[in-house]
Amino acid sequence: MRFKLNTLPVFFILVISSVHSQITFTDDDLTNFVSPGVVVYNYEDTVITSVNIGSLGATSWDFSGLKTHKMLSEVSISPIGTPLASLYPNATHCFYYEDITMNHSSQLWTYYNKSSGFKELGTYQKYIAGTDTLTFRDKKILYDHRYMIPLAYNTSWNISFIDSIFQSHNSLKVALYKNEYIERIVDAYGTMILPGGKSVEALRVKTDTRITTFQTNLPMKYERTIKYTFWAKTGDMVTFDAIDTSAATSGVISIKGASWIIYNFTDVNDFTFSPTQFRLEQNYPNPFNPSTTIEYQIPIQSFVTLKIFDLLGNEVAVLVNEEKQPGTYQVEFQSAVSSRQLASGIYFYQLYAGKFVQTRKLIVLR
């Protein structure tokens, strides 16, 4: 997905099997991981600079040493009723991300078509801070065919398309166009160890992308990227961007960080988190009833308070009020507080950790 947070493309999918047998990713596998309501957790290691990508053919990979420095989540929703549904009439799926606080809001919709694989049709992102509104609309003419079905070792495909990007900042509008040529090949298969130690069978897909960008009154720009993606039938995925586009296809290569995706992840403590910043995540689900989960991270030992307030600023509940070690934490909040059911409406939750303060909005829906 193309999200302006250096996230991973905010959505990706799978593949698999056994080192000693043919590996095939089917339409049923794809359906499992794009159905409405599926939550995708995206993680980033922004410090790692090199990785062993294994060899061609039968091989294995150990990515257990990756550490989480950033995390966000997306949810699969129906494209019907979304802001640009009319612009993507062929969309069958949409993945949605939001980051909303009292001071700003950022929302991203990514549209897909699931037929003979999985095609990205385009994205729409909206960012509001005070009186400023910034939007990005990315529509593909001919589409990026991300996944072929069935997908197996030695499967290869390529696609050429035009990427039209429209940016709007209040009354200022800018357009640019990208001619993109993408080659993909499944060139290896084997056992992959994920961050946290989970072992899965996976395929390695090499993606070679060449982009020529055109923008009015600016010189033409050309760039090339090489990406290695390791997809598992469980839905889990690890991705690396190679620094050198002519680098070897096996062994240790230099990379620009790492990202990975976990599906149906329930126990955040199974992973080795090394937060580098204070952060309060958006609660999920939201709106909610009767319970929701709030996640936060702290990079140093701090006295932490996490409180719920109503629209008038009245304190509703205290969820955390104690010293905490560095790490990532999850707290459950129930809409029934001290035997009293909260009324439907908007509430705020606020994190204090040392001198750090962040507030987000949550919605109780009955």
C-alpha positions in Angstrom: 0.0 0.0 0.0 1.1 3.5 -0.6 0.8 5.3 2.7 2.7 8.5 3.3 4.1 7.3 6.6 6.8 5.0 5.3 4.5 2.2 6.2 4.4 -0.5 4.1 2.2 -0.1 1.8 -0.3 -0.1 4.2 -1.7 -3.8 2.8 -0.2 -7.1 1.4 -0.8 -10.8 1.2 0.6 -14.3 1.4 1.7 -17.7 0.1 3.3 -21.0 1.0 3.9 -24.7 1.7 6.7 -27.2 2.2 10.4 -27.1 1.3 10.1 -30.5 -0.2 6.9 -30.1 -2.2 5.3 -27.7 -4.7 4.0 -24.5 -3.0 0.8 -23.0 -4.2 -1.2 -20.0 -3.0 -4.9 -20.4 -4.0 -8.0 -18.1 -4.3 -9.3 -19.5 -1.0 -6.1 -18.3 0.7 -6.5 -14.9 -0.7 -10.2 -14.7 0.3 -9.3 -15.5 3.9 -7.1 -12.5 4.2 -9.2 -9.8 2.5 -12.7 -10.5 3.9 -14.4 -7.6 5.5 -13.5 -7.2 9.2 -10.0 -8.7 8.8 -7.4 -6.6 10.7 -3.9 -6.3 9.4 -1.1 -5.3 11.8 1.9 -3.5 10.1 5.3 -3.3 11.8 8.6 -1.6 10.9 12.2 -2.0 11.9 13.8 1.3 11.0 17.3 0.5 12.3 18.3 -2.8 10.5 20.6 -2.2 7.6 21.4 -5.7 6.2 19.7 -9.1 6.0 20.3 -12.6 4.7 17.7 -13.2 2.0 18.6 -16.9 1.5 19.3 -18.4 -1.9 17.3 -19.2 -5.1 15.1 -22.3 -5.0 14.8 -24.3 -1.8 16.1 -22.3 1.2 15.2 -20.9 4.6 15.1 -17.5 6.4 15.4 -16.4 10.0 13.9 -13.0 10.6 13.4 -13.5 14.4 15.8 -10.7 15.2 13.6 -7.9 13.7 12.5 -5.3 16.2 9.5 -3.1 16.1 10.0 0.7 16.0 6.6 1.6 14.4 3.2 -0.1 14.2 -0.2 0.6 12.7 -3.2 -1.4 11.8 -5.7 -1.5 8.9 -9.1 -3.1 8.6 -10.8 -4.6 5.5 -14.1 -2.8 4.7 -16.6 -2.7 1.9 -15.8 0.0 -0.6 -19.5 0.9 -0.8 -20.0 4.3 0.9 -16.3 5.2 1.1 -15.3 8.7 -0.2 -14.1 7.7 -3.7 -16.3 4.6 -4.3 -17.7 6.2 -7.5 -14.2 6.7 -8.8 -13.4 3.0 -8.4 -16.6 1.2 -9.6 -14.7 -2.1 -10.1 -13.4 -2.1 -6.5 -14.4 -5.3 -4.6 -12.4 -4.6 -1.4 -11.1 -1.6 0.5 -8.5 -1.3 3.4 -8.9 1.6 5.8 -6.5 3.2 8.2 -7.2 6.2 10.5 -5.1 8.2 13.0 -7.4 10.8 14.7 -6.6 13.0 17.7 -7.9 16.3 19.0 -5.3 18.2 16.9 -5.3 16.4 13.6 -6.7 13.5 11.6 -5.2 11.3 8.9 -7.3 8.8 6.9 -6.3 6.4 4.1 -8.5 4.3 1.8 -6.9 1.8 -0.6 -9.1 0.2 -3.2 -8.6 -3.3 -4.7 -10.2 -5.6 -7.2 -10.2 -9.4 -6.5 -10.4 -11.2 -9.8 -7.7 -13.5 -11.2 -5.5 -12.3 -8.4 -5.5 -9.0 -6.5 -5.2 -5.7 -8.2 -4.6 -2.3 -6.6 -6.8 0.3 -8.2 -5.7 3.4 -6.2 -5.7 5.2 -2.9 -7.2 8.3 -1.3 -5.6 10.0 1.7 -6.9 12.9 3.7 -5.0 14.9 6.3 -6.6 17.7 8.4 -4.7 19.8 10.9 -6.5 22.9 12.2 -7.8 24.8 9.2 -5.4 23.0 6.8 -6.6 20.2 4.6 -4.3 18.1 2.5 -5.5 15.3 0.2 -3.7 12.8 -2.1 -5.6 10.8 -4.8 -3.6 8.1 -6.6 -5.5 6.4 -9.5 -3.9 3.7 -11.6 -4.7 3.5 -15.4 -4.3 -0.2 -16.0 -3.8 -1.7 -12.5 -0.9 -3.0 -10.4 -1.6 -6.7 -10.5 0.0 -7.5 -7.1 -0.9 -11.2 -6.8 -1.4 -13.9 -9.4 -3.7 -16.8 -8.7 -2.6 -19.5 -8.4 0.8 -18.5 -7.2 3.7 -20.9 -6.9 7.5 -21.3 -7.2 8.7 -20.0 -10.6 5.5 -18.0 -11.2 6.4 -14.7 -12.9 4.4 -11.8 -14.3 4.8 -8.2 -15.3 2.6 -5.1 -15.7 2.9 -1.6 -17.2 0.6 1.1 -16.0 0.2 4.9 -15.6 -0.1 6.2 -12.0 -1.9 9.5 -11.8 -1.4 11.3 -8.5 -3.4 14.4 -7.6 -2.5 16.5 -4.5 -4.7 19.2 -3.0 -3.7 21.6 -0.2 -6.6 23.9 0.5 -7.1 25.6 -2.9 -3.8 24.6 -4.4 -3.9 21.6 -6.7 -0.9 19.7 -8.2 -0.9 16.7 -10.6 1.9 14.3 -11.5 2.1 11.2 -13.6 4.2 8.1 -13.3 4.9 5.4 -15.9 5.5 2.3 -14.0 6.9 -1.1 -15.2 6.9 -3.9 -12.7 8.4 -7.4 -13.0 7.7 -10.0 -10.3 9.0 -13.6 -9.9 8.6 -16.2 -7.2 12.3 -17.3 -7.0 12.6 -19.2 -3.7 10.6 -21.2 -1.2 11.2 -22.6 2.3 10.7 -22.2 6.0 10.6 -18.6 7.4 11.0 -17.7 11.1 9.1 -14.6 11.9 9.8 -11.9 14.6 8.8 -13.7 17.8 9.9 -17.1 16.7 6.8 -18.4 14.8 7.9 -20.8 12.0 5.9 -20.8 8.7 6.3 -22.0 5.1 6.7 -19.2 2.6 7.5 -18.1 -0.9 10.0 -15.3 -1.8 8.8 -12.8 -4.5 11.3 -10.5 -6.1 9.8 -7.2 -7.4 11.7 -5.1 -9.9 10.0 -1.7 -10.3 11.0 1.1 -12.8 9.3 4.4 -12.6 9.5 7.5 -14.8 7.8 10.6 -13.2 6.4 13.6 -15.2 5.3 16.8 -13.6 4.6 20.2 -15.2 7.6 22.6 -15.2 9.9 20.0 -13.6 12.5 17.7 -15.1 11.6 14.0 -15.8 12.7 11.7 -13.0 13.7 8.0 -13.3 14.1 5.6 -10.4 14.4 1.8 -10.0 13.8 -0.3 -6.9 14.2 -3.9 -5.9 12.0 -5.4 -3.2 12.0 -8.9 -1.7 8.8 -10.1 -0.1 8.3 -13.3 1.8 4.7 -14.5 1.9 3.3 -17.2 4.2 0.0 -19.1 3.8 -0.8 -17.9 7.4 -1.1 -14.3 5.9 2.2 -13.2 7.6 4.6 -11.3 5.4 8.1 -9.8 5.6 9.4 -7.2 3.1 12.9 -5.6 2.5 13.9 -2.9 0.0 17.4 -3.4 -1.4 19.7 -0.4 -1.5 21.6 -1.7 -4.5 19.4 -2.6 -7.4 22.3 -4.7 -8.9 22.9 -6.6 -5.6 23.1 -10.4 -5.5 19.9 -12.5 -5.3 21.3 -14.5 -2.4 23.1 -14.1 0.9 23.4 -10.9 2.9 22.3 -7.6 1.2 22.1 -4.0 2.3 18.5 -2.8 2.9 16.5 0.3 3.8 14.8 -1.0 6.9 12.3 -3.8 7.1 8.5 -4.1 7.4 6.2 -7.0 8.1 2.5 -7.9 8.4 0.8 -10.1 10.9 -2.8 -11.3 10.5 -5.1 -12.1 13.4 -2.4 -11.2 15.8 -3.7 -11.4 19.4 -0.8 -11.3 21.8 1.5 -8.3 21.3 3.9 -9.6 24.0 4.9 -12.5 21.7 7.1 -10.1 19.8 10.3 -8.3 20.8 9.4 -4.6 20.8 12.0 -1.9 21.1 10.1 1.4 21.1 12.2 4.4 20.1 9.4 7.0 20.8 6.4 7.6 22.9 3.1 6.8 21.1 -0.6 6.3 21.8 -2.3 4.2 19.1 -5.9 4.5 17.9 -8.2 2.2 19.9 -9.7 -0.8 18.1 -12.5 -1.5 17.4 -13.8 2.1 17.1 -16.7 2.7 17.4 -17.2 0.0 20.0 -19.5 -1.8 22.5 -18.9 -3.3 25.0 -15.1 -3.2 24.9 -12.1 -1.8 23.0 -8.3 -2.1 23.2 -6.0 0.8 23.7 -2.3 0.3 22.9 0.6 2.6 23.9 4.4 2.5 23.8 7.1 4.1 25.9 10.9 4.0 25.1 12.1 4.7 28.7 10.9 3.9 32.2 8.1 6.4 33.0 5.2 7.0 35.4 2.2 6.5 33.1 -1.4 7.6 33.5 -4.1 6.7 30.9 -7.5 8.3 31.5 -10.9 8.5 29.7 -12.7 11.9 29.5 -16.1 12.9 28.2 -16.7 15.9 25.8 -17.0 18.3 28.8 -13.6 17.2 30.1 -15.0 15.2 33.1 -12.9 12.2 34.1 -14.7 9.0 33.3 -12.1 6.3 34.1 -8.5 5.8 35.0 -7.0 2.8 33.2 -3.3 3.1 34.1 -1.7 5.0 37.0 1.7 3.5 37.8 5.4 3.3 36.9 6.1 1.3 33.7 9.2 -0.2 32.1 10.0 0.5 28.4 7.8 -1.5 26.1 4.4 -1.7 24.3 1.2 -2.2 26.4 -2.4 -3.0 25.7 -5.3 -2.0 27.9 -8.9 -3.1 27.6 -11.6 -0.4 28.2 -15.2 -1.5 29.0 -18.1 0.8 28.1 -19.6 -0.1 31.5 -17.7 1.9 34.2 -18.4 1.2 37.9 -21.6 -0.6 37.0 -22.7 2.5 34.9 -23.2 2.1 31.2 -21.7 5.0 29.3 -24.0 6.8 26.9 -23.4 6.7 23.2 -21.1 9.4 22.0 -17.6 10.7 21.6 -15.0 10.4 24.5 -11.3 11.1 24.7 -8.5 9.0 26.1 -5.3 10.7 27.2 -1.8 9.3 27.9 0.7 11.0 30.2 4.2 9.5 30.3 6.8 11.7 31.9 6.5 15.0 29.9 4.8 13.2 27.0 1.1 13.9 26.5 -1.2 12.6 23.7 -4.9 12.5 23.3 -7.2 10.5 20.9 -10.9 10.2 20.3 -13.0 7.1 20.8 -16.7 6.5 20.2 -19.2 4.4 22.2 -22.0 3.1 20.0 -25.1 1.4 21.4 
